[in-house]
Amino acid sequence: MGVPRPPAAGHAQGGERVVPVARPARTEGNPLETDWSQVVRHCMDGDSGAWAELVRSHHRRVYGLCYRFTGNPTDAEDLTQDVFLKIYSNLASYDLQRGSLQVWIATMTRNLLVDNFRRTRNQRATSSLDDGWESAEELKPVDRLTANGPSPHESAARKELAKMVQEALARVSVELREAVILRDLQDMDYKEIAQVLGIPEGTVKSRISRGRAELARLLERNKREVM
């Protein structure tokens, strides 16, 4: 499904600004090869092609972050829509001098996820944490462990391990989980993560270390329970 065309700058319906809703795209651009400050300006001028390019290039990363944080594909898709609505309505606040568009989008995504986590603290369930691995497009944690095509037995084992990783990740505290996700699943460097979380790089490294240790402990406990 395509990306709805954003309204021309300054246009409104019923007295309210119309905001386009982001939709998944089949192809991804390379964010590093694009002048995003120019793309943002075009988006603000109502250029639907520029908005489509922005969504197409960043949708996978935003969805991946939402999914790894929530463990639920339906929630992740809904949150991804909310993130792009928030991005569109805040385009004027983007400042290239303060960081890359990728970091700015990650910050917006993280803040929305934390707000959602707090709002739904008593509503969350963990029964479907294994759902959505097939629809998540970025590299799964377990895929980092193998290089060649797996046999059917290996595929089954990897799927079970992937389920265990996601279940364990969901039990790690929020502040440690987000640091691990940004580093190990989003491949962001320490400086970028510090910008996203608004904390010193030393704290970032500490949280990643503690998060990895907690994740390893939970995985080991799950392994013992299975055996």
C-alpha positions, 0 to 999 in steps of 0.5 A, a space after each residue: 500500500 502506498 503512502 498517502 499524499 501529504 497536504 500542501 503547506 498551510 492547507 487544512 480541513 475543518 480547521 485542522 492540519 491534515 497529516 498523512 499516515 505512513 504506510 509500509 513500502 516494499 523497498 528501502 532507500 539508503 539514508 546515508 546517501 540522501 540530503 535529508 535536510 532537503 527532503 524535510 524541506 520538501 515535505 514541509 512544502 507539501 511534496 508527497 514524493 519527498 514524504 514517500 521517500 522519507 517513509 520508505 527509507 525509515 519505515 523498516 528501522 522504525 517498525 523494527 524498533 517498535 516490534 523489538 520493544 513491544 514484542 507484538 506485530 500488531 502493536 508495532 504497526 500501530 505504533 509505527 503509524 503513530 511515529 510517522 504521524 508525530 514525525 510529520 507534525 514535528 518536521 519543523 523542529 528537525 535541526 541538522 546541526 543537532 544530529 542526523 535525521 536517523 537519530 532524530 527519528 529514533 529519538 521520536 520513536 523511543 519517546 513515543 514507545 516509552 509513553 506508550 509503555 507507561 500508558 499500557 503498563 497494566 494492559 500488556 500480555 506476553 502470550 504472543 511474544 513469538 508472533 511477528 518474527 516472520 514479518 520483522 524485516 531486519 536481521 533477527 538476533 539468532 541470524 547473527 549466529 549462523 552464516 549458511 542456509 539452515 537445514 529444516 532441523 536448524 530452522 526449527 532450532 533457530 525459530 525456538 531460540 528466536 522465541 526465547 530471545 524475544 521473551 527474555 528481552 521483554 523481561 529486561 527492564 525498559 531502560 536496559 532493554 532500549 539500550 540493548 535494542 538500539 545497539 545490538 538490533 538497530 546497530 547505532 553507535 554509542 554517541 547516537 544512542 546517547 543522543 536518543 536517550 539523552 544520557 552520557 555515553 558512559 551511562 549508555 555503555 553501562 546500560 548496554 553491559 547490564 542489559 546484555 548480562 540480564 538478557 544472558 541470565 534470562 536466556 540461561 534460566 529459560 534454557 534450564 527450564 526447557 531442559 
